Each structure stands twice: as C-alpha cells, then as structure tokens.
Amino acid sequence: MVTSVQHRFRQALLLIALGALVLGLAYLLAVQTRVGQAWGDEAYLARVVEGRRLLSLERFLLESITIPVLLCFGLLLVLIGGLRRRWLATALVTGAYAAAIASAEVLKAALSRPELATAYESLMGSKEALNTYPSGHATLATGLALGAVILASPRQRPYVAILGSLLAVAVSCAVVAAGWHRPSDAIGGIALALTWMAAAAAITLARRGTPAPASRVTGLVLVADVLIVASVVATVIFVWIDGRQDRVPSIVSGAAFPTLVSLIAIWAAIAVGLVVMVLRDVDIAPSARLTEPARSPVGP
C-alpha cells in the first residue's frame, strides 16, 4: 500500500523533472532561436514605458539584495528549521539554496548566447551589460520562498507560501522591468530554484517524512496566487497603456513586455503552489538522536 509520504515523495521527484525541463526548454527556445531572442529583446526594449517612480522602486528592491542579505536569507532558513528541530531538513534546504545560487552563476558563465535577433542589435546597445541565463535574483528569491515552505509546519505553511509567492513574483518580474535581465532569464531562474528545492524536499521526505493532517487553508494559497498574478497582470497592462509609448522603438511589438512579464508571474506562483500541494498532508519528523537509526518512510 502506497502511503501519503511515498506518494508525495514521488510527486517531489516529478517537480525535479519539471524544473529541469523548463530550465532546458526556456534556454533552447528563448536563447537559441531567433524568434525567442526577438521576443526577449522586444520585452527589454519596451520596458521604457515605465515611469521613474516604478523603475526606482524596482531597482531599490533589486539593489537591496546584497551578499550580507543573502547570508541573512540563509540564516532565516536555518532559524525556521532550527526552531522546529528539523536539522537534517535544514541542512538539505540550506545546501540546496546555496547550490541553486552557485549553479546560476556557473550556468551564466557556461551557457552561450549566439546573436540571432540582428534586427534589434543596434537598439539593444551593449548587451554585455545584461546578465544572461538564468537570473540569479530570480533563483535566490524563489529558492528562499520554496525553502521556507518546506521547513514550515503544515499549519503555517500556507501563510509562508503566500509571502513566498509575493517575494518570488516581485523579484522575478522586477529583474525584467528594471532592465537587469531578459524574460527567459527570470523563467530559467525560477526553474533552477524549483529543481534544487524539489530535490531537497524529496530527500527530506525520504528520510524524515511523516503523514500529517492537511491544512484547511491550503486552498488559500491558490486563491492568493491567483490574486497576486492578477495584480501583476493588471499593473503591467496599466503601465503599458498609461506609459510613455513614444519611447518605444517603432519596430518593437507592444505585446512582448506585458505578455512575458505576466508569464513570469504565473510561473513563479505555480512553482510555489506546486511545492505547497506536494507537501499539503506531510510533515518533517524531528531529527533523530545520534543513537537512533534513521528511518525511511518511503521504503527501500
């Protein structure tokens, strides 16, 4: 008989595959094809419709994420897990969080970006100033959100997930709106974080997973995610309609910027929501004492 922990463990494995699939497809379709590059460049060029206040807010948010802040984020995950005495899970989650951030930097250095959308080359200026695939900021924001969701208690998990969705959506959309990244970079960063954190969740469930009553407010996360995404979509559309469209080059499509930023918000919310659904009726058992043998709830 398959237990709830075994079932959720298998679902966590599927999330690893989903994250890796999106990470690879986004790179192949958006970076290695002319059409994908064209849409990314159009979204980047069309962002100039934003007003100065919104742009200043976005840059303030992004520039606030420094090395000390990253360390604080890591300590926050340790604190959440430590207060619940889930030391193995804490080690796995913080390790996956660090690995996600490090691998984002490795991929940015290793993955090539051929110049295919030549029509926008002169308009883009110095592309060396643009970070490439995937976005480190989107990775760390999504990774922090997912890590906190994994370590939180079943009762608190939905509320943590709502805050995490806000963070992941805000940062992932801001890196594009502020001109720090192309849309594909943000999508890839979210996928990379999902891959690593789903791996941490799967190992945690295999070693310390235990059944737990499903939270009655888990559905609240889905409602909140819909509202968050709807707010982003409405904001992007309003900014586009009310913004300085005269700044946008005439050859740039008006659909790329609002469409791709909305897609980023949807993907970030989905990533958090999927992890919540996988963990909705399981918890992490307290770490065993040194004399207590580790158990494997998912079986041999």
NUKEMI-688380 format. One record per residue (C-alpha): x, y, z; residue in one letter. Coordinates in steps of 0.1 Angstrom, whole numbers, plus 5000, padded with zeros to 4 digits. Layout:
% NUKEMI-688380
XYZa/...
% end
This chain:
% NUKEMI-688380
500050005000m/501350344990v/501450585019t/500950965017s/504651015022v/505550774994q/503150944971h/504451294979r/508051174975f/507251064940r/505551394933q/508651574945a/510651374920l/508351494893l/508951854904l/512651804899i/511951684864a/509651974857l/512152234869g/514952074848a/512652054818l/511552424820v/515152524826l/516352344795g/513452444772l/513552804781a/517252814772y/516752634739l/513652824728l/514353174741a/518053194738v/518952954710q/516253064685t/515853384665r/512153414675v/512853364712g/515653624712q/513453864693a/510653844719w/513153884747g/514754184732d/511354344724e/510354304760a/513554454772y/513254754748l/509554804756a/510154834794r/511055204789v/507255294791v/507655274829e/507655584850g/510655694870r/508955614904r/508155254895l/511655204880l/513255344911s/511255114933l/512254814912e/515954904913r/515754964951f/514354624956l/517054454935l/519954654947e/518954574983s/519854204977i/523554214986t/525953944999i/525054025036p/521354005027v/521953665011l/523653545043l/520653675063c/518353475040f/520353165046g/520253225084l/516553275082l/516152925067l/518352785095v/516252975121l/513052835107i/514352475107g/516252515139g/513152635159l/511452315148r/514452095154r/514451975118r/518251975115w/518551735086l/515951915066a/517552245074t/520952125062a/519351995030l/517352305023v/520252555030t/522552335010g/520152334980a/519652714984y/523452774982a/523752524953a/520952694934a/522653034937i/526052904928a/524852704898s/523053004885a/526453184883e/528052884867v/525352854841l/525653224833k/529353184826a/528952854807a/525852894785l/526453074752s/524153324736r/524553354698p/523453674682e/520353574662l/517953864665a/520054104645t/517154344638a/517454474674y/521254464678e/521754834673s/518854924696l/520054704725m/523354884729g/525954704749s/524554364756k/527554284778e/525854494804a/522954254806l/523453944827n/522553624809t/520753304815y/519553234842p/518753524866s/520553484900g/518053724916h/515053514905a/516853204916t/517553324951l/514153484957a/512353164945t/514752944964g/514153134996l/510453114992a/510452734985l/512952665013g/510852845038a/507752655026v/509552315030i/510752395066l/507552555078a/505052355098s/501852225080p/499752485099r/501952775090q/502952655055r/500152825036p/500853165051y/504553125045v/503853025009a/501753345003i/504653565015l/507053354994g/504853394963s/504953764967l/508753764970l/509353534941a/506853714918v/508054064928a/511753994923v/511453784892s/509254044874c/511454334887a/514654194871v/512954234837v/511054554843a/514254724857a/516254614826g/518554374845w/517554064826h/515653934797r/512353744805p/513853404797s/516553464824d/513853504851a/511953204839i/515152994840g/516053124875g/512653014888i/513052674872a/516552634886l/515452714921a/512452474918l/514852194906t/517152224936w/514552284963m/512351994950a/515451774953a/515851894989a/512151824996a/512351474980a/515451375002i/513751525033t/510651325027l/512651005020a/514551045053r/512251225077r/508751255061g/505751175082t/501951195075p/500151505088a/496651645086p/496251865056a/495852225064s/492352355059r/493652675044v/495852525018t/493352644991g/494052995004l/497452974987v/495852904953l/493453194958v/496353424969a/498453314939d/495653404915v/495253744931l/498953814930i/499253714894v/496053914885a/497554214903s/500754194883v/498954144850v/496654444857a/499654654867t/501654564836v/498754644814i/498054974831f/501755074829v/501754984792w/498555174784i/499355474805d/503155474800g/505455664776r/504955454745q/506555724724d/509855604739r/509455254724v/511155204690p/508555164662s/509754814653i/509054674688v/505854484693s/503654614721g/502654264732a/506054134743a/506654324775f/503254274792p/502853914779t/506253794791l/506253974825v/502753824831s/504153484822l/506953524847i/504453604874a/502353304865i/505353064865w/506753194899a/503353154915a/502952804900i/506352694913a/505452794949v/501952654946g/503152314934l/505552274963v/502752354987v/500452104971m/503151834973v/503651895010l/500051965019r/499551645040d/503051565052v/505451705078d/509051655087i/509751455118a/512251605143p/515851505137s/516751175153a/519251155182r/522651025174l/521850685189t/518550655169e/518850485135p/517550685106a/514250565091r/513050575055s/509250645053p/509250575015v/510550225019g/513650055004p/
% end
